[in-house]
């Protein structure tokens, strides 16, 4: 059946009817409907935010776990190959074949013997003369001084390195929250009796 223009005008559109129905509704009902839609949008935003936050934290945990492992593997491999390549050419010329790790073992034995020698009085005297010469060189003295401070911190015979061997838990920054700390020294407070 054909539709005439008068029929279309006589029937209000559903969009117009929806607007008229909204006029007839109470203002509280309209606000509830709008707030429900806003709650649904804010709920979706909250869920998205929670998922992003959770994923970010898990990614950070994965990085925190893998970073030290990757650095340890890389540094160990570099250390092994560096010292192996240091003495391997000598063994290759002597025996005409390469054994991976033999140069590394030789390097570790060499470092051990250096430690034994410089722990003696003769080695300490030679080290003192060498440091005196190095401290006279303009750029080298700064590099040597920085590297010596780092090696002094990890040297087991140094008293300063023993300061970081005792770990404690302290209350910080407020009650109920704690932090891990190292005892680096002891201080004795004196109170004068004339206060």
C-alpha positions as CSV (number, residue, x, y, z in Angstrom):
1,X,0.0,0.0,0.0
2,X,1.5,3.3,-1.0
3,X,2.3,5.9,1.7
4,X,1.0,9.4,1.2
5,X,2.7,12.5,2.6
6,X,-0.3,13.2,4.8
7,X,0.1,9.7,6.4
8,X,3.7,10.4,7.3
9,X,2.7,13.8,8.8
10,X,-0.1,12.2,10.8
11,X,2.3,9.6,12.4
12,X,4.9,11.1,14.6
13,X,8.3,9.5,14.2
14,X,9.6,7.3,17.0
15,X,12.4,9.8,17.6
16,X,9.8,12.6,18.2
17,X,7.7,10.3,20.3
18,X,10.8,9.5,22.4
19,X,11.4,13.2,23.0
20,X,7.7,13.7,23.9
21,X,7.8,10.8,26.3
22,X,10.9,12.3,27.9
23,X,9.0,15.5,28.5
24,X,6.3,13.6,30.2
25,X,8.7,11.8,32.5
26,X,9.8,13.1,35.8
27,X,13.2,14.9,36.0
28,X,14.6,12.3,38.5
29,X,13.9,9.5,36.1
30,X,15.8,11.3,33.3
31,X,18.8,11.9,35.7
32,X,18.8,8.3,36.8
33,X,18.9,7.1,33.2
34,X,21.8,9.5,32.3
35,X,23.7,8.6,35.5
36,X,23.2,4.9,34.7
37,X,24.8,5.5,31.3
38,X,27.6,7.5,32.8
39,X,28.2,4.8,35.4
40,X,28.4,2.2,32.7
41,X,31.0,4.4,30.9
42,X,32.9,5.1,34.0
43,X,32.8,1.4,34.9
44,X,34.3,0.5,31.5
45,X,36.9,3.2,32.0
46,X,37.7,1.8,35.5
47,X,38.0,-1.7,34.2
48,X,40.3,-0.5,31.4
49,X,42.4,1.4,33.9
50,X,42.6,-1.6,36.2
51,X,43.6,-3.9,33.3
52,X,46.3,-1.5,32.1
53,X,47.6,-1.0,35.6
54,X,47.7,-4.8,36.2
55,X,49.4,-5.4,32.9
56,X,52.0,-2.6,33.5
57,X,52.8,-4.0,37.0
58,X,53.2,-7.5,35.6
59,X,55.5,-6.2,32.8
60,X,57.6,-4.3,35.4
61,X,57.9,-7.4,37.5
62,X,59.0,-9.4,34.5
63,X,61.6,-6.8,33.7
64,X,62.8,-6.7,37.3
65,X,63.2,-10.4,37.3
66,X,64.8,-10.8,33.8
67,X,67.1,-7.7,33.9
68,X,69.5,-9.0,36.6
69,X,69.5,-12.5,35.0
70,X,70.3,-11.1,31.6
71,X,73.0,-8.8,32.9
72,X,74.5,-11.6,34.9
73,X,74.5,-14.0,31.9
74,X,75.9,-11.3,29.6
75,X,78.7,-10.1,32.1
76,X,79.6,-13.7,32.9
77,X,79.8,-14.7,29.2
78,X,81.9,-11.5,28.4
79,X,84.2,-12.2,31.4
80,X,84.7,-15.8,30.4
81,X,85.4,-15.0,26.7
82,X,87.6,-12.0,27.5
83,X,89.9,-13.9,29.8
84,X,89.7,-17.1,27.7
85,X,90.8,-15.0,24.7
86,X,93.6,-13.5,26.7
87,X,95.5,-16.7,27.3
88,X,94.1,-19.0,24.5
89,X,96.5,-17.8,21.8
90,X,99.4,-18.9,23.9
91,X,98.0,-22.4,24.3
92,X,97.0,-22.5,20.7
93,X,100.7,-21.7,19.6
94,X,102.0,-24.3,22.1
95,X,99.6,-27.2,21.5
96,X,98.1,-26.3,18.1
97,X,94.5,-26.6,19.2
98,X,92.0,-24.5,21.1
99,X,90.3,-25.7,24.3
100,X,87.5,-23.3,25.4
101,X,87.8,-22.4,29.1
102,X,91.5,-23.2,29.5
103,X,92.5,-19.6,29.0
104,X,89.8,-18.6,31.6
105,X,91.2,-21.1,34.1
106,X,94.7,-19.8,33.5
107,X,93.4,-16.2,34.0
108,X,91.7,-17.1,37.3
109,X,94.9,-18.7,38.5
110,X,96.8,-15.6,37.4
111,X,94.4,-13.3,39.3
112,X,94.7,-15.5,42.4
113,X,98.5,-15.4,42.3
114,X,98.4,-11.6,41.9
115,X,96.2,-11.4,45.0
116,X,98.6,-13.6,47.0
117,X,101.7,-11.6,45.8
118,X,100.2,-8.2,46.6
119,X,99.1,-9.3,50.0
120,X,102.7,-9.8,51.0
121,X,105.0,-7.0,52.2
122,X,107.0,-6.9,48.9
123,X,103.8,-6.7,46.8
124,X,102.4,-3.9,49.1
125,X,105.7,-1.9,48.6
126,X,105.5,-2.3,44.8
127,X,101.8,-1.4,44.9
128,X,102.6,1.8,46.9
129,X,105.3,2.8,44.4
130,X,102.9,2.1,41.5
131,X,100.1,4.2,43.1
132,X,102.6,7.0,43.7
133,X,103.4,7.1,40.0
134,X,99.8,6.8,38.9
135,X,98.7,9.7,41.2
136,X,101.2,11.9,39.3
137,X,99.5,11.4,35.9
138,X,96.9,14.0,35.0
139,X,93.9,12.0,33.7
140,X,94.8,8.5,34.9
141,X,94.8,9.5,38.6
142,X,91.0,10.2,38.5
143,X,90.2,7.0,36.8
144,X,92.4,5.0,39.1
145,X,91.0,6.7,42.2
146,X,87.4,5.9,41.2
147,X,88.1,2.3,40.4
148,X,90.1,1.9,43.6
149,X,87.1,3.1,45.6
150,X,84.9,0.6,44.0
151,X,87.3,-2.3,44.5
152,X,87.8,-1.2,48.2
153,X,84.1,-1.5,48.7
154,X,84.0,-5.1,47.5
155,X,87.4,-6.2,49.0
156,X,86.7,-8.7,51.8
157,X,89.9,-7.6,53.7
158,X,88.9,-4.0,53.8
159,X,87.2,-2.7,57.0
160,X,85.0,-0.3,55.1
161,X,83.3,-3.2,53.1
162,X,82.3,-4.8,56.4
163,X,80.0,-1.9,57.1
164,X,77.5,-3.2,54.5
165,X,77.3,-6.8,55.8
166,X,74.7,-6.1,58.5
167,X,71.2,-5.6,57.3
168,X,68.3,-4.3,59.4
169,X,64.6,-3.4,59.1
170,X,63.7,0.1,60.2
171,X,60.3,1.8,60.6
172,X,60.2,4.4,57.8
173,X,58.6,6.8,57.0
174,X,55.7,6.3,59.3
175,X,54.3,3.8,61.7
176,X,53.4,0.5,60.1
177,X,55.7,1.0,57.1
178,X,59.2,-0.5,57.1
179,X,62.3,-0.3,55.0
180,X,65.5,-2.4,54.6
181,X,68.7,-0.6,55.5
182,X,72.4,-1.4,56.0
183,X,74.4,-0.4,59.1
184,X,77.3,1.6,57.8
185,X,78.7,2.8,61.1
186,X,78.0,3.5,64.7
187,X,77.7,6.8,66.4
188,X,77.8,7.4,70.2
189,X,75.7,10.4,71.3
190,X,77.0,12.2,74.4
191,X,74.8,14.4,76.5
192,X,76.5,17.0,78.6
193,X,75.4,17.0,82.2
194,X,75.2,20.9,82.3
195,X,72.1,21.1,80.1
